[in-house]
Amino acid sequence: MDVPLTLGAVLRRAETAFGDREVVTRAGAGPERRTTYAGVAGRARRLSSGLVRLGLRPGDRVATLCMNHDRHLELYFAVPAMGGVLHTLNPRLPPDDLALIVGDAGDRAIVVDAGLLPVLDALRERIDPGTVIVVGDRDGAPPDALDYEEVLAAGAPDAAAAPEPDERRAAFLCYTSGTTGSPKGVLFSHRALVLHSLVSALGDAFDVRESDTVMPIVPMFHVNAWGLPFTCALVGARQVLPGPRLDPERVLDAIAAERVTIAAGVPTVWLGVLAALDAAADRYDVTSVRTLLVGGAAAPRALIEAFERRHGIPVVHAWGMTELTPLGTVSRLPPDLAGAGDDERHRLRAKQGRAIPFVEMRARGDDGLVPHDGTAMGELEVRGPWVAAGYFGGRGGSECFTDDGWFRTGDIVTIDERGFMEITDRDKDLVKSGGEWISSVALENALMGHPDVAEAAVVAIPHPRWLERPLAVVVLRDGARARPPELIDHLRPAFPRWWLPDAVELVDALPRTATGKFKKSELRARFAEAYSAPRAVEP
């Protein structure tokens, strides 16, 4: 039978086969809530009907400014069910960037957590995001804002008769700035999300089972929390959604209280959790955990080793991109290496891993495709059924794809004889701090707007907690006297605190390439050692 692969089918399976499995929202911005897949499914259908009654139609984009909770999960299914496109927004972005993204997406409505209303206020000063729907207390909300529960209650109790969307219809829209400095939208179809969920659940991928309790610490606005909400619903795994407060103590308390078996987050999260465990291992019961999934940035080998050796917790390294929906590779040991020495096992597990089924990858150097020998380096190219074929609105251009249709990732990698990929370098025009991108170009342009600055380059430097932080290297104009604190203060009104450079280095000249561009590789090498030791300055 030619049965469409849709998110509706995933939700129906969760409701009928695993209806009593829990979805837990931990206390954070509001009270703790416990519901089930049956509860999520019923509310999602009613919400879908309520959105239609507001005038939303198939193809309309509905934005969310929401953290990890059950209401956001309801939206994950409700918007695509009525043919709409759910557009998750990152509330940590500067307001100007958010406005640019909302305008590019053409959002018709926005659903916002009450705790994120200040972000909405800053956005509304720049652009009209459409109909506003507030989750939680509406105090401080715009006068015309709607209440989420009232929109849901206005929907039909049973919207099961709604026609099934075409599987190739867009269901989600996420924006990325991972390969260039300008945000670009990536549309995910129902088909791509369903196939991604099926493969993600496999034992050699995320290995998610009905018996698991999964806590996605990675935000639901980060490429759909790596697809875990859908994967869990597909297999019936219990979900624990941690809310907005993700300090190590709260993460460990949630793991212990809910008996979490799989948790997923960026290296920064796990570095903090590791420090808390090292300081008070007896305080937290983490014996339920069988896997910590780490991605979003390269995980230090020392982190992987420390969790296993000191706390008996396996860490699984994965790699992906927004353009891959997002999962591309997972680093799991082949069976013949299960008994290998620690050094060999940890060396392999620190790599980004092998491509999951249906994702193909290759690397291209200056002279063509490079051999899979673990040494030859080239730009990683990928293709697969959930790999983007282009960007929303035609942005990005053909330069992001090869002549034969493979996606060019911008990562420089090696691939070994077993198919294990390791990222050796990447486009450093962007700084990845704690799993979040920071645009060096935006910071450079702002710095060069200061009257005393002649030239400025921003590069990534090592950081013991955030892995990377921005460093500004500045050439002052002749006779100028601006000092580093003044230059950082110049940036404060335009950027969030965590975007601000950790330091400013004043130099006489910036190194350049033969084409006149700043030679950032030389700057990184010059300052890396000086900034690799632990520092008191925190973002």
PANU-436440 format. One record per residue (C-alpha): x, y, z negated. Coordinates in Angstrom, 2 decimals. Example, Ala and Ser with C-alpha at 12.3 -4.5 7.8 and 13.67 -1.06 7.14 Angstrom:
BEGIN
+---------+---------+---------+
|      px |      py |      pz |
+---------+---------+---------+
|   12.30 |   -4.50 |   -7.80 |
|   13.67 |   -1.06 |   -7.14 |
+---------+---------+---------+
// end
This chain:
BEGIN
+---------+---------+---------+
|      px |      py |      pz |
+---------+---------+---------+
|    0.00 |    0.00 |    0.00 |
|    1.20 |    3.49 |    0.75 |
|    0.54 |    4.77 |   -2.78 |
|    1.83 |    8.30 |   -3.47 |
|    4.62 |    8.73 |   -6.02 |
|    3.30 |   11.51 |   -8.24 |
|    3.71 |   12.79 |  -11.77 |
|    0.02 |   12.04 |  -12.26 |
|    0.79 |    8.34 |  -11.83 |
|    3.53 |    8.64 |  -14.46 |
|    1.13 |   10.25 |  -16.91 |
|   -1.60 |    7.67 |  -16.27 |
|    0.85 |    4.90 |  -17.03 |
|    1.93 |    6.63 |  -20.25 |
|   -1.70 |    7.04 |  -21.29 |
|   -2.91 |    3.54 |  -20.49 |
|    0.15 |    1.45 |  -21.40 |
|    1.66 |    3.54 |  -24.20 |
|   -1.22 |    5.74 |  -25.32 |
|   -0.43 |    5.45 |  -29.02 |
|    3.31 |    6.20 |  -28.70 |
|    4.21 |    9.40 |  -30.50 |
|    5.33 |   12.75 |  -29.15 |
|    6.75 |   14.70 |  -32.10 |
|    7.40 |   18.43 |  -32.20 |
|    9.76 |   19.25 |  -35.04 |
|    9.13 |   22.32 |  -37.19 |
|   10.78 |   25.43 |  -35.84 |
|    8.80 |   28.36 |  -34.52 |
|    5.61 |   26.78 |  -35.86 |
|    4.32 |   23.83 |  -37.85 |
|    5.39 |   20.27 |  -37.10 |
|    2.99 |   18.51 |  -34.72 |
|    2.49 |   14.82 |  -34.01 |
|    0.50 |   13.69 |  -31.03 |
|    0.53 |   10.73 |  -28.64 |
|    0.83 |   10.15 |  -24.91 |
|   -2.94 |    9.75 |  -24.83 |
|   -3.30 |   13.12 |  -26.54 |
|   -0.84 |   14.80 |  -24.15 |
|   -2.62 |   13.29 |  -21.13 |
|   -6.08 |   14.42 |  -22.21 |
|   -4.96 |   17.96 |  -22.98 |
|   -2.90 |   18.17 |  -19.77 |
|   -5.93 |   17.28 |  -17.63 |
|   -8.08 |   19.84 |  -19.40 |
|   -5.34 |   22.47 |  -19.15 |
|   -4.98 |   21.79 |  -15.43 |
|   -8.70 |   22.47 |  -15.00 |
|   -8.42 |   25.61 |  -17.14 |
|   -5.64 |   26.98 |  -14.94 |
|   -7.77 |   26.44 |  -11.85 |
|  -10.60 |   28.37 |  -13.52 |
|   -8.16 |   31.27 |  -13.95 |
|   -7.85 |   31.40 |  -10.17 |
|   -4.57 |   29.53 |   -9.74 |
|   -4.38 |   27.50 |   -6.56 |
|   -2.17 |   24.78 |   -5.02 |
|    1.27 |   26.14 |   -4.28 |
|    1.10 |   28.89 |   -6.93 |
|    4.11 |   29.15 |   -9.22 |
|    3.47 |   29.16 |  -12.96 |
|    6.48 |   30.24 |  -15.02 |
|    7.26 |   29.15 |  -18.57 |
|    9.28 |   30.91 |  -21.25 |
|    9.09 |   27.98 |  -23.66 |
|   11.32 |   25.82 |  -25.81 |
|   11.10 |   22.06 |  -26.41 |
|    7.64 |   21.20 |  -27.74 |
|    4.51 |   19.24 |  -26.88 |
|    2.70 |   22.21 |  -25.30 |
|    5.54 |   22.57 |  -22.83 |
|    5.24 |   18.85 |  -22.09 |
|    1.52 |   19.35 |  -21.38 |
|    2.43 |   22.04 |  -18.87 |
|    4.98 |   19.69 |  -17.26 |
|    2.05 |   17.54 |  -16.13 |
|   -0.84 |   20.03 |  -15.97 |
|    0.58 |   22.48 |  -13.44 |
|    1.70 |   19.87 |  -10.86 |
|   -1.62 |   18.03 |  -11.28 |
|   -3.55 |   21.00 |   -9.85 |
|   -1.06 |   21.32 |   -7.00 |
|    0.89 |   24.13 |   -8.62 |
|    4.62 |   24.49 |   -9.16 |
|    5.98 |   24.78 |  -12.70 |
|    8.84 |   27.27 |  -12.83 |
|   10.92 |   27.00 |  -16.00 |
|   12.71 |   30.22 |  -17.02 |
|   15.84 |   30.41 |  -19.14 |
|   15.10 |   32.95 |  -21.92 |
|   18.84 |   33.38 |  -22.54 |
|   19.40 |   35.13 |  -19.22 |
|   19.71 |   38.92 |  -19.06 |
|   16.37 |   40.64 |  -18.34 |
|   17.56 |   41.89 |  -14.95 |
|   18.38 |   38.34 |  -13.88 |
|   15.03 |   37.07 |  -15.13 |
|   13.23 |   39.80 |  -13.20 |
|   15.17 |   38.93 |  -10.05 |
|   14.25 |   35.24 |  -10.43 |
|   10.56 |   35.91 |  -11.17 |
|   10.36 |   38.22 |   -8.18 |
|   12.07 |   35.72 |   -5.89 |
|    9.80 |   32.90 |   -7.07 |
|    6.63 |   34.95 |   -6.70 |
|    5.20 |   33.68 |   -9.98 |
|    1.44 |   34.13 |  -10.42 |
|    1.37 |   33.47 |  -14.19 |
|    3.71 |   33.02 |  -17.11 |
|    3.27 |   30.92 |  -20.27 |
|    5.37 |   32.20 |  -23.17 |
|    6.10 |   31.05 |  -26.71 |
|    5.07 |   33.61 |  -29.32 |
|    8.66 |   33.64 |  -30.56 |
|    9.88 |   34.69 |  -27.11 |
|    7.55 |   37.67 |  -26.69 |
|   10.49 |   40.13 |  -26.98 |
|   11.99 |   38.46 |  -23.90 |
|    8.66 |   38.89 |  -22.11 |
|    8.53 |   42.57 |  -23.11 |
|   11.96 |   43.19 |  -21.57 |
|   10.90 |   41.31 |  -18.43 |
|    7.63 |   43.26 |  -18.07 |
|    9.60 |   46.51 |  -18.11 |
|   11.15 |   45.38 |  -14.84 |
|    8.50 |   43.31 |  -13.03 |
|    4.91 |   42.14 |  -13.34 |
|    5.06 |   38.39 |  -14.12 |
|    1.33 |   37.94 |  -13.47 |
|   -1.19 |   36.50 |  -15.93 |
|    0.32 |   36.08 |  -19.40 |
|   -0.63 |   33.07 |  -21.54 |
|    0.75 |   32.91 |  -25.08 |
|    1.49 |   29.70 |  -26.99 |
|    1.01 |   30.43 |  -30.68 |
|    0.25 |   33.66 |  -32.53 |
|   -0.62 |   36.51 |  -30.16 |
|    0.48 |   39.24 |  -32.57 |
|    2.70 |   41.56 |  -30.54 |
|    1.50 |   40.14 |  -27.22 |
|    0.25 |   42.39 |  -24.39 |
|   -3.43 |   43.31 |  -24.87 |
|   -4.45 |   41.42 |  -21.75 |
|   -2.59 |   38.24 |  -22.72 |
|   -4.58 |   35.01 |  -22.89 |
|   -4.45 |   32.39 |  -25.60 |
|   -3.08 |   28.99 |  -24.50 |
|   -5.64 |   27.03 |  -26.52 |
|   -8.50 |   29.11 |  -25.12 |
|   -7.33 |   28.52 |  -21.53 |
|   -7.16 |   24.80 |  -22.27 |
|  -10.57 |   24.73 |  -23.97 |
|  -12.17 |   26.42 |  -20.96 |
|  -11.14 |   23.53 |  -18.72 |
|  -13.30 |   20.53 |  -17.88 |
|  -12.98 |   17.72 |  -20.45 |
|  -12.31 |   15.20 |  -17.69 |
|  -10.49 |   16.43 |  -14.59 |
|   -9.61 |   12.91 |  -13.42 |
|  -11.54 |   13.45 |  -10.19 |
|   -9.03 |   16.06 |   -9.01 |
|   -7.39 |   14.95 |   -5.75 |
|   -3.91 |   13.44 |   -6.02 |
|   -1.28 |   15.85 |   -4.66 |
|    0.86 |   14.78 |   -1.75 |
|    4.04 |   13.17 |   -3.10 |
|    6.18 |   15.55 |   -1.04 |
|    4.45 |   18.60 |   -2.47 |
|    6.65 |   20.75 |   -4.70 |
|    6.01 |   20.19 |   -8.42 |
|    8.85 |   22.09 |  -10.12 |
|   11.08 |   25.07 |   -9.41 |
|   14.38 |   25.62 |  -11.21 |
|   17.01 |   28.26 |  -10.52 |
|   20.73 |   27.70 |  -10.54 |
|   23.83 |   29.83 |  -10.34 |
|   26.22 |   26.91 |  -10.56 |
|   27.93 |   27.28 |   -7.20 |
|   27.77 |   31.03 |   -6.55 |
|   27.03 |   34.07 |   -8.64 |
|   23.53 |   34.67 |   -7.26 |
|   20.55 |   32.68 |   -8.61 |
|   19.00 |   30.28 |   -6.11 |
|   15.81 |   28.28 |   -6.47 |
|   15.59 |   24.52 |   -6.09 |
|   12.20 |   22.88 |   -5.52 |
|   11.59 |   19.35 |   -6.82 |
|    8.85 |   17.28 |   -5.18 |
|    6.67 |   14.74 |   -7.00 |
|    8.47 |   12.00 |   -5.07 |
|   11.94 |   13.23 |   -6.07 |
|   10.98 |   13.45 |   -9.75 |
|    9.40 |    9.99 |   -9.81 |
|   12.37 |    8.33 |   -8.08 |
|   14.78 |   10.23 |  -10.35 |
|   12.85 |    9.00 |  -13.40 |
|   12.88 |    5.38 |  -12.21 |
|   16.64 |    5.34 |  -11.67 |
|   17.45 |    7.39 |  -14.79 |
|   15.80 |    4.72 |  -16.93 |
|   18.07 |    1.94 |  -15.60 |
|   20.44 |    0.23 |  -18.00 |
|   23.53 |    1.58 |  -16.26 |
|   22.09 |    5.10 |  -16.14 |
|   20.43 |    6.65 |  -19.22 |
|   19.15 |    3.21 |  -20.31 |
|   15.82 |    4.40 |  -21.76 |
|   13.39 |    1.74 |  -23.05 |
|    9.95 |    1.62 |  -24.62 |
|   11.57 |    0.79 |  -27.96 |
|   13.61 |    4.01 |  -27.94 |
|   13.05 |    7.29 |  -29.73 |
|   14.58 |    9.97 |  -27.51 |
|   15.43 |   13.52 |  -28.54 |
|   16.35 |   15.86 |  -25.66 |
|   18.35 |   18.62 |  -27.33 |
|   19.07 |   19.98 |  -23.87 |
|   16.36 |   22.63 |  -23.33 |
|   13.32 |   21.83 |  -21.25 |
|   14.16 |   24.93 |  -19.19 |
|   17.49 |   23.30 |  -18.18 |
|   16.58 |   21.19 |  -15.15 |
|   13.59 |   19.65 |  -16.95 |
|   15.73 |   18.54 |  -19.91 |
|   17.64 |   16.36 |  -17.43 |
|   14.35 |   14.69 |  -16.48 |
|   14.08 |   12.92 |  -19.84 |
|   10.45 |   13.95 |  -20.57 |
|    9.37 |   12.17 |  -17.37 |
|   11.68 |    9.19 |  -17.87 |
|   10.39 |    8.69 |  -21.41 |
|    6.76 |    8.91 |  -20.32 |
|    7.40 |    6.41 |  -17.53 |
|    8.81 |    3.73 |  -19.85 |
|    6.83 |    4.67 |  -22.98 |
|    9.72 |    5.86 |  -25.11 |
|    8.81 |    7.94 |  -28.16 |
|    9.80 |   11.60 |  -27.75 |
|   11.10 |   13.95 |  -30.43 |
|   11.10 |   17.57 |  -29.25 |
|   13.32 |   19.63 |  -31.56 |
|   11.95 |   23.15 |  -31.07 |
|   14.16 |   26.24 |  -30.85 |
|   16.46 |   25.78 |  -33.87 |
|   19.35 |   23.55 |  -32.93 |
|   22.01 |   24.07 |  -35.60 |
|   23.92 |   20.85 |  -36.39 |
|   22.21 |   20.33 |  -39.75 |
|   18.72 |   20.47 |  -38.23 |
|   19.76 |   18.15 |  -35.40 |
|   21.13 |   15.60 |  -37.87 |
|   18.09 |   15.92 |  -40.13 |
|   15.83 |   15.21 |  -37.15 |
|   17.90 |   12.21 |  -36.09 |
|   17.71 |   10.75 |  -39.58 |
|   14.03 |   11.52 |  -40.23 |
|   12.73 |   10.31 |  -36.85 |
|   15.20 |    7.42 |  -36.41 |
|   16.36 |    8.76 |  -33.04 |
|   18.09 |    6.19 |  -30.84 |
|   19.07 |    8.41 |  -27.87 |
|   19.86 |   12.12 |  -28.00 |
|   21.02 |   14.33 |  -25.14 |
|   22.87 |   17.62 |  -25.19 |
|   25.79 |   19.66 |  -23.93 |
|   29.28 |   19.25 |  -25.45 |
|   28.89 |   22.37 |  -27.60 |
|   25.99 |   20.77 |  -29.46 |
|   27.93 |   17.58 |  -30.11 |
|   31.07 |   19.43 |  -31.20 |
|   28.99 |   21.13 |  -33.90 |
|   27.29 |   17.88 |  -34.88 |
|   30.64 |   16.11 |  -35.09 |
|   32.03 |   18.79 |  -37.40 |
|   28.96 |   18.52 |  -39.65 |
|   29.25 |   14.72 |  -39.77 |
|   32.95 |   14.88 |  -40.52 |
|   32.29 |   17.28 |  -43.38 |
|   29.40 |   15.32 |  -44.96 |
|   29.02 |   11.90 |  -43.35 |
|   27.27 |   10.46 |  -46.43 |
|   24.53 |   13.08 |  -46.21 |
|   23.13 |   11.96 |  -42.84 |
|   21.85 |    8.55 |  -41.79 |
|   22.70 |    8.20 |  -38.10 |
|   22.64 |    4.41 |  -37.98 |
|   19.65 |    4.46 |  -35.61 |
|   21.62 |    6.16 |  -32.81 |
|   22.78 |    3.88 |  -30.02 |
|   23.66 |    6.56 |  -27.44 |
|   24.59 |   10.23 |  -27.35 |
|   24.21 |   11.51 |  -23.78 |
|   26.53 |   14.40 |  -22.97 |
|   26.49 |   16.52 |  -19.81 |
|   26.19 |   20.08 |  -18.59 |
|   29.97 |   20.51 |  -18.90 |
|   32.93 |   18.16 |  -19.06 |
|   33.08 |   16.37 |  -22.41 |
|   36.51 |   16.38 |  -24.06 |
|   37.95 |   12.90 |  -24.42 |
|   38.67 |   13.66 |  -28.07 |
|   34.93 |   14.20 |  -28.67 |
|   34.04 |   10.82 |  -27.17 |
|   36.74 |    9.06 |  -29.19 |
|   35.86 |   10.80 |  -32.46 |
|   32.17 |    9.82 |  -32.45 |
|   33.03 |    6.20 |  -31.74 |
|   35.99 |    5.81 |  -34.10 |
|   34.81 |    7.85 |  -37.05 |
|   31.04 |    7.34 |  -36.88 |
|   30.42 |    4.29 |  -34.70 |
|   28.29 |    6.23 |  -32.17 |
|   28.80 |    5.61 |  -28.43 |
|   28.93 |    8.72 |  -26.24 |
|   27.90 |    8.39 |  -22.60 |
|   29.28 |   11.00 |  -20.23 |
|   27.11 |   12.08 |  -17.27 |
|   27.31 |   14.64 |  -14.49 |
|   24.71 |   16.38 |  -12.41 |
|   23.52 |   19.68 |  -10.98 |
|   20.24 |   21.46 |  -10.57 |
|   20.45 |   20.55 |   -6.89 |
|   20.45 |   16.87 |   -7.93 |
|   17.28 |   17.04 |  -10.09 |
|   19.86 |   16.79 |  -11.94 |
|   21.46 |   13.36 |  -12.51 |
|   24.26 |   12.26 |  -10.18 |
|   26.73 |   10.07 |  -12.08 |
|   26.96 |    8.21 |  -15.39 |
|   30.16 |    6.90 |  -16.96 |
|   29.52 |    3.41 |  -18.33 |
|   32.23 |    0.79 |  -18.64 |
|   32.23 |   -2.08 |  -16.14 |
|   31.81 |   -5.44 |  -17.91 |
|   35.38 |   -6.56 |  -17.17 |
|   36.71 |   -3.62 |  -19.20 |
|   34.56 |   -4.22 |  -22.28 |
|   37.53 |   -5.82 |  -24.01 |
|   40.17 |   -3.41 |  -22.72 |
|   42.32 |   -1.35 |  -25.05 |
|   41.05 |    1.89 |  -26.52 |
|   43.22 |    4.05 |  -24.27 |
|   41.94 |    2.47 |  -21.05 |
|   38.31 |    2.52 |  -22.16 |
|   38.35 |    6.12 |  -23.33 |
|   40.26 |    7.27 |  -20.25 |
|   37.53 |    5.87 |  -18.01 |
|   34.64 |    7.03 |  -20.19 |
|   35.97 |   10.59 |  -20.13 |
|   35.47 |   10.65 |  -16.36 |
|   32.13 |   11.83 |  -15.00 |
|   31.38 |    8.27 |  -13.85 |
|   29.91 |    6.35 |  -10.94 |
|   27.03 |    7.51 |   -8.76 |
|   23.66 |    6.18 |   -9.85 |
|   21.65 |    4.16 |   -7.30 |
|   20.67 |    6.04 |   -4.12 |
|   23.14 |    8.87 |   -4.80 |
|   26.13 |    8.68 |   -2.45 |
|   29.25 |   10.74 |   -2.93 |
|   32.48 |   11.47 |   -1.12 |
|   35.29 |   14.04 |   -1.39 |
|   36.66 |   16.18 |    1.41 |
|   40.10 |   17.78 |    1.52 |
|   41.68 |   20.14 |    4.03 |
|   42.33 |   17.25 |    6.42 |
|   39.01 |   15.46 |    6.07 |
|   37.59 |   12.88 |    3.68 |
|   40.06 |   11.77 |    1.01 |
|   40.63 |    8.16 |   -0.07 |
|   39.09 |    6.72 |   -3.23 |
|   42.40 |    6.19 |   -4.99 |
|   41.92 |    8.23 |   -8.16 |
|   44.61 |   10.69 |   -7.05 |
|   43.61 |   12.45 |   -3.84 |
|   41.52 |   15.55 |   -4.54 |
|   38.73 |   17.09 |   -2.50 |
|   35.43 |   18.92 |   -2.75 |
|   32.63 |   16.63 |   -3.88 |
|   29.81 |   16.10 |   -1.39 |
|   26.63 |   14.18 |   -2.24 |
|   23.39 |   13.04 |   -0.70 |
|   20.33 |   11.16 |   -1.94 |
|   16.52 |   11.15 |   -2.12 |
|   16.43 |   13.70 |   -4.96 |
|   19.28 |   15.90 |   -3.70 |
|   18.16 |   19.32 |   -2.47 |
|   18.03 |   19.77 |    1.30 |
|   18.04 |   23.56 |    0.95 |
|   17.18 |   26.43 |   -1.37 |
|   13.85 |   28.10 |   -2.04 |
|   13.18 |   30.84 |    0.48 |
|   16.13 |   29.77 |    2.62 |
|   18.70 |   31.31 |    0.26 |
|   22.19 |   29.87 |    0.12 |
|   22.54 |   29.23 |    3.82 |
|   24.10 |   26.38 |    5.73 |
|   27.48 |   26.87 |    4.05 |
|   26.19 |   24.78 |    1.13 |
|   25.73 |   21.74 |    3.38 |
|   27.94 |   19.79 |    5.77 |
|   27.13 |   19.38 |    9.45 |
|   25.80 |   15.89 |    8.73 |
|   23.57 |   17.06 |    5.87 |
|   25.55 |   16.32 |    2.68 |
|   25.37 |   18.84 |   -0.16 |
|   28.66 |   20.59 |   -0.98 |
|   28.90 |   20.81 |   -4.77 |
|   31.90 |   23.15 |   -5.07 |
|   33.52 |   20.77 |   -7.59 |
|   37.02 |   19.52 |   -6.86 |
|   37.25 |   15.84 |   -7.78 |
|   39.05 |   12.55 |   -7.48 |
|   37.23 |    9.24 |   -6.92 |
|   38.96 |    6.02 |   -7.91 |
|   38.81 |    2.49 |   -6.48 |
|   35.87 |    1.58 |   -8.74 |
|   33.90 |    4.63 |   -7.65 |
|   34.48 |    6.64 |  -10.84 |
|   34.47 |   10.36 |  -10.15 |
|   36.46 |   12.88 |  -12.20 |
|   36.17 |   16.65 |  -11.86 |
|   39.63 |   18.21 |  -11.77 |
|   38.72 |   21.80 |  -11.02 |
|   35.82 |   23.92 |   -9.85 |
|   34.86 |   27.36 |   -8.76 |
|   35.88 |   29.47 |  -11.75 |
|   34.04 |   32.58 |  -10.66 |
|   31.50 |   31.38 |  -13.20 |
|   32.30 |   30.68 |  -16.84 |
|   30.43 |   27.80 |  -18.48 |
|   30.12 |   28.55 |  -22.19 |
|   28.32 |   25.94 |  -24.26 |
|   26.59 |   24.60 |  -21.16 |
|   25.39 |   28.07 |  -20.08 |
|   26.72 |   29.85 |  -17.00 |
|   28.16 |   33.36 |  -17.31 |
|   28.73 |   35.30 |  -14.11 |
|   32.26 |   36.69 |  -13.96 |
|   31.26 |   38.83 |  -10.99 |
|   28.51 |   40.58 |  -12.97 |
|   30.91 |   41.32 |  -15.84 |
|   33.61 |   42.52 |  -13.46 |
|   31.24 |   44.87 |  -11.67 |
|   30.06 |   46.33 |  -14.98 |
|   33.60 |   46.80 |  -16.27 |
|   34.63 |   48.56 |  -13.08 |
|   31.74 |   50.93 |  -13.65 |
|   33.65 |   52.36 |  -16.62 |
|   35.39 |   55.60 |  -15.62 |
|   38.75 |   54.45 |  -17.03 |
|   38.84 |   51.07 |  -15.25 |
|   40.55 |   50.64 |  -11.89 |
|   40.26 |   46.87 |  -11.54 |
|   38.87 |   44.00 |  -13.62 |
|   38.88 |   40.23 |  -13.36 |
|   37.04 |   37.86 |  -15.68 |
|   38.26 |   34.28 |  -16.09 |
|   37.44 |   31.29 |  -18.25 |
|   39.69 |   30.55 |  -21.20 |
|   39.59 |   27.50 |  -23.50 |
|   37.54 |   27.66 |  -26.69 |
|   37.47 |   24.98 |  -29.42 |
|   33.69 |   25.12 |  -29.82 |
|   32.17 |   26.56 |  -26.66 |
|   34.77 |   24.90 |  -24.37 |
|   34.99 |   28.03 |  -22.24 |
|   34.65 |   31.72 |  -22.97 |
|   35.14 |   34.78 |  -20.75 |
|   38.34 |   36.82 |  -20.92 |
|   38.48 |   40.20 |  -19.18 |
|   41.78 |   41.26 |  -17.60 |
|   41.72 |   44.98 |  -16.85 |
|   43.87 |   47.52 |  -15.05 |
|   43.25 |   51.07 |  -16.26 |
|   43.34 |   54.12 |  -14.05 |
|   46.40 |   56.33 |  -14.27 |
|   46.28 |   58.40 |  -17.44 |
|   43.26 |   56.55 |  -18.84 |
|   43.25 |   55.60 |  -22.52 |
|   40.28 |   53.23 |  -22.96 |
|   40.93 |   50.45 |  -25.47 |
|   39.49 |   46.89 |  -25.45 |
|   36.75 |   47.51 |  -28.08 |
|   35.47 |   50.45 |  -26.07 |
|   35.31 |   48.36 |  -22.89 |
|   33.36 |   45.60 |  -24.64 |
|   30.98 |   48.22 |  -26.08 |
|   30.48 |   49.44 |  -22.52 |
|   29.07 |   46.00 |  -21.63 |
|   26.76 |   45.56 |  -24.61 |
|   23.63 |   47.33 |  -23.28 |
|   23.59 |   45.26 |  -20.08 |
|   24.37 |   41.74 |  -21.28 |
|   23.43 |   39.30 |  -24.04 |
|   25.94 |   38.99 |  -26.86 |
|   27.10 |   35.55 |  -25.78 |
|   28.05 |   36.89 |  -22.33 |
|   30.50 |   39.44 |  -23.76 |
|   34.20 |   38.64 |  -23.27 |
|   36.01 |   37.32 |  -26.33 |
|   38.86 |   39.69 |  -25.55 |
|   40.16 |   42.23 |  -23.07 |
|   43.76 |   42.11 |  -21.88 |
|   45.20 |   45.31 |  -20.40 |
|   47.73 |   44.70 |  -17.59 |
|   49.59 |   46.83 |  -15.07 |
|   48.36 |   44.91 |  -12.03 |
|   46.23 |   41.90 |  -11.09 |
|   47.74 |   39.10 |   -9.00 |
|   46.18 |   38.69 |   -5.56 |
|   45.94 |   36.04 |   -2.88 |
|   47.07 |   36.51 |    0.69 |
|   43.58 |   37.67 |    1.60 |
|   43.54 |   40.32 |   -1.12 |
|   41.30 |   38.47 |   -3.60 |
|   42.13 |   38.29 |   -7.30 |
|   44.27 |   35.21 |   -7.96 |
|   42.28 |   33.94 |  -10.91 |
|   44.12 |   30.63 |  -11.12 |
|   47.26 |   32.56 |  -12.04 |
|   45.40 |   34.56 |  -14.68 |
|   43.93 |   31.41 |  -16.21 |
|   47.35 |   29.79 |  -16.37 |
|   48.88 |   32.93 |  -17.85 |
|   46.40 |   33.32 |  -20.71 |
|   45.19 |   29.75 |  -21.34 |
|   47.86 |   28.85 |  -23.89 |
|   47.49 |   32.07 |  -25.87 |
|   43.74 |   31.51 |  -26.27 |
|   43.67 |   27.73 |  -26.71 |
|   44.13 |   27.84 |  -30.51 |
|   41.03 |   28.26 |  -32.76 |
|   39.98 |   31.89 |  -33.05 |
|   37.85 |   33.80 |  -35.50 |
|   35.89 |   35.60 |  -32.78 |
|   32.64 |   33.78 |  -32.03 |
|   30.22 |   34.57 |  -29.19 |
+---------+---------+---------+
// end
